[in-house]
Each structure stands twice: as C-alpha cells, then as structure tokens.
C-alpha cells in the first residue's frame, strides 16, 4: 500500500498515523495540481491524504473546501472529508484518535491553520520549528528522502530528540542563519498595495531559506498576502494568497476567489496555478479583488 500526500507537517502527520495502522510500503510526495491534472498514476492500493480526490484511490482524506474545480467523492467513499484544521486531524479520527498522536495532531493543526502567535513565528519551537524544515515554501531544497526519514523518527522518538538529530538540526540552523537575509530579500521584492502584500519571486534566481510567515512582521498593516512564484520546472505560475495571521480582518474567502481561476484551498489560504502566458493579467485581477473586499 502506498501513501500519496504533500510534503509538509500535515502530510508527515498523516503518514505517521496511517503507517501506524496500515502497511505502508512507500510514500509519494506530490503537488496537489498533479492530482488535479491526473499527472500521477493512482491505483486502488493508494491512500490519498491532504490532496484533491481521485476516484482511482482506495482511501481519501482531505480538509480543503470543495469547489467546482474539484472532483467530488461518491457517497460512502472510504476515508474522511471535512472542514478541519488539518488533514491529519481527520486521519487521526478515522483511526480512533489514538492518544499517542494527540500532541502531534494539535501542533499540526496550529501550523496548518496558521493559528500562530508572534512568538511562534519569530522564535518557533518543537513541532512548529520542525514543521518549517518540512515546508517546501521554506526554500530548503529537495527533501523527499528527508521526509521519509522524518516519518520514522517521529514515530519512534520524542520531538525534542528528533530536533537534536544531525540532519534536522542542520536544517534548523540553516533557517536561523538565513533569517536576516530572508527578511531583507522579502522586504526588497515585496510592496504594500492598499491592504495586500504583493511578493513576486519569479525574477529571483535563488531565494534565501526562510519562514514564510515572517512577511507579516514586515507589513503589520496588511491583512492579506499574495505571493507569486514558479511551479515545478516553470511549467506554470503559482499565485498563493493568505490572510495575515496577525491582522485577521480580511473578508475575502480565498478558496472561492482562487476557484474562479482553477485553484482552491481554505477560506484563509488558497492557491491557483496560472499559465505563464497571461499570468500577469490574472494576478492583477486577483489583486483587485483582494483590495476591493478589504
């Protein structure tokens, strides 16, 4: 049996829990768009977690809003869907809410739903800090092998011991060392458009690793961000919007907004892929909506 998920703390928590109750032979990390585009071969032995539904799978778990762009599961599908702080929450409930994983799920919920304090962002600890080493948006490079090793570590060690492992501690140190450079770069390439932080990463050859939530410390008056970057191999452009975690006044349902352009996500965080040709015009349209709704 294979688990297909995305490479972040939520995907890892799903893997830790599912592999404790199922015989998982392999883990495949994919981008959600690869499922939507049917670019990944899925079969009836696969568990999909934290990804769009695919009727070919055996079991499916997800917590994102379903939009018109999503394939809908049939009645009685195996797995669990619901609006929840994380997909891990649903996987945990499906397998009986084992208390061994309660702290992992609670902390995954906090990070995935961005229920973080300023202290969590500026001085992250334990699972939140660990989660930043797994987040592809932290810019630490390819990590599929690291992710799989982390699944076994988290299953068998307390988080404080995991953070002391050489490979994990090296990534933590790299994030900390690059914080100043990351903040300088984000400030240089970002601009405040009314209530929106607009950050376009496409012109950069290299982005310093960093905690993506730090952008809200640079622009405390903004209530939403719009981050533009290339998708894998520059096949498409990604527009990613997120409500500020410190100024929670944005009224835009980001999942509904992004679904108009083929994407989706949550009320407070959503993305959409855009074809490179014409992407700037669509980005301007998204930006206009975010400003208009305040």
N, C-alpha and C positions, 0 to 999 in steps of 0.2 A: 504494500500500500504506500502511496506517495502523498505527501502534504504539499500543496501548492499555495503559497502565501506571498506577502510582500515583506521586504527586508527592513523591518523596524521593530521597536519593542513590542508592539501589538502582535506582529507576526511571530516574534520569538515566543511570547507568552502562549499564543495559540499552539505553537509547536511543542513547547514544554508540556502543556496539559494534554494535548491529543496523543502525543507519543507515550504518555504515561498510562494510557488506556487502550491504545491501538498499536498494532505492529507497523510502525512507520519505517519503511526501508530507505526512503530518500526524501529530501526536501528540495523543492524547486522554488526559487525566488523570481517573481515576475512583476512587471509593471501592470497596473490594472488595465491600461489600454490594450495590452497584449491579449488579455482575455476578451475584451470588447471586440477587438479586431479578429478574434479567433486565430491569432498567430501562434498559439501554443496548443500542442496536441494534448487533449484532456480525455481520460477514459473512465470507465465505471469502477476503477480501483482508486480514484483520486479523491482526496478531501480538499476542497477549496475553502480558504479562510481569509477574511478581510479583503475579498475580491468580488467583482461582479459575478452574478450567477451564470453558469454554463450547464446546459441540460445534460451534457455528457458525463458530468461528475457523479460520484457516489454520494457524497455528503457535502453540504454547503453551509457556511457560517458567514454572516455579514451584518454590519450595523449602519451602513450608509443609507441615506434616503433613496428610495427607488424613484426614478424619473422616467419620462417617456423614452429615454435613450437606453434604459436597462432592459435586459431580458428578464421576464418575470418567472419565478418558480411556480410549479403546479401545486395544487392542494396536496398536502401530505408528503411533501418532499422530506428527505432525511437531512437532519441538521437543525439549524435555528437561525431565524432572522428577526431582527427587532432594532428599534432605535435605542442604542445603548452607548455608554461612554467608550467602549472598545469592543472589537470582535472577541477578544479574549474573555470578556465577561460572559458572552453567550456560549462560548466553548466550555467554560468552567461550569456554567449552569447545566449545560447539556450532559456533562459527565458527573453530575451530582454535587457540585460545589464543594469539592474536597478542600478541607481547611488547610492542607499543606500549601495551597497556592493562593490563599486569600490575600496575603500582602503583595505578592506579585501582581495579582489582578487589580487590587486597589491602586497601586502605583502606576500600572499600565493605564488604568482609567484616567488618572490625573494627567499623565503626559499626552495620551492620545486625544483627550478632550481639551487639552491646554488649560486645565484648571491649576495654574501655577502661580506662585507668588513671585514678587520681585527677587526675593532671596533664592528661590528655585532657579531663576534664570541667571542671576549674577554669580551664585555660588551653589551650583547643583550638587546633590549628594546621592549616594546609594543608587536605587533603581533609576532615578531621573538622570543622574550623571551617566550611568551605564547605558541608558536609552539613547543618549546623544551620540555614543560611539557606534550605535547601530543605525542611526538615521542617515539615509543617503543624502539628505539635504545638509548634513554637517560637512560634506565635502572631504571625507577621509579616504575616498577611493574605493576600489572594488573590495567586496567583503563577503562574498558568498561562503567561502571556506570558514572565515571568522564567525559568521552567523551560525553555522552548523556546530562549530566547536562550542559556541556560547550556549546552545541548547543543552548540551551535555553538562557543561559547567553549572548552569543554573539549576538543572535537575538534581545535581549531586553536591552542591556547595552553598553555603550562605552567601548572600550578595557581597558582603564585606570581603570575603575570601576571593570571590570572583574578581573584584576590583583590584586585588593585590597581584593577580596573575600578570606575568611579564607582558603578554600581548595586550591585555586590556589596559594595564597601567600606562603602557607606552602611548596608546591612543588618547587616553585621558590627558597625559602630559602634553601631547601634541595640541590638543584642543586648547588647553590652558595657555600654552606658549603663543598660540596664534591669535588669542582674543583681541589684543590691541591692533594687530594688522587687519583682522577681520572687520572690526569696528571702523577703522579708518577707511577701508575699501567700501563698506556698505554706505558710509556717510558720503563718500565721494561720488558714488554712482546712483544714489537714491535722491529723490526730490519729493517734497510735500506738495501735492495737488489738492488744495482745499483740505478735505478730511482723509485723503488717501496717500499712503506711502507708495510711491512707484519706484520699483527697483528693476532695472533691466540688466541681466547678467550676460546677455548674448555677446557683447563686444569683448568680454574678458577671455583671455587665453587660459588663465588659471585663477581660481577663486580661493582665497585663504580658507582653511577649515574654520568652522565656527558654529555656534549655537544660533539657530535661525530666529529664536525669539528675542535675541538682543536688539534687533531692529526697532522694537517698540520702546526701548530705553532711549534711543536716539531721537525719536519723534513722539514725545508723550502726548501731544495734542491730537494726533491722528487716531482714528478709530477703526481703520481697516488698512490692510496692505495688499498690494498687487505686485507679485514677483514674477518676472518673465525670464525663462531660461530655455535652453535647448533640451529636447528629449533625446533618448538614446540615438547615437550616431547622426544626430541632427536631422532625423527623419521628419520631425515635427517640432513645433514650438509649444511650450507649456506655459499657460497662464494660471498662476496659483494665487488665490485670494484667501485672506484670513482676517477674521475680526481681531482687533487688538486685544491682548489678554490683560491689559491694564486699563484701557478706556473702553469699556464694554457698552458703547452707545450706538453701534452700527445697527441700522434697521433692515439691511438687505439680507434676504435669505440667499446665501451664496450658492447653495446647491441648485436652487431654482434658476438663479441667474446663469450659472455655468451650463446648466442643462440646455439652455437655448442655443448653445454653441457646440453641443455634443459631449459635454462633460458632466460632472456631478460631484457629490460629496456630502457634506453636512451643512446645516444652517450656518455654522460659524467658520467653515473651512471647506473649500472646494477648488477643483482644478478643471481645466479643459485643454485638450490638445488642439492645436491650430495648424493648418497647412502653412508652410513658410511663406508662400506667396499670398499676400493679402492679410497676413497676421497683424500687421500694424493697424490696419483699419478696424479689425475686430477688437484689438486691445483698446483702441480709442473709444469704441462703443461700450466696452465693459467699464472702462474708467468713467465714462459719462454717467452710466447707471449708478456706480458707487457714489459719485459726487451728488447726483440728484437725490438719492434716497438718504444721504447723510449718515 
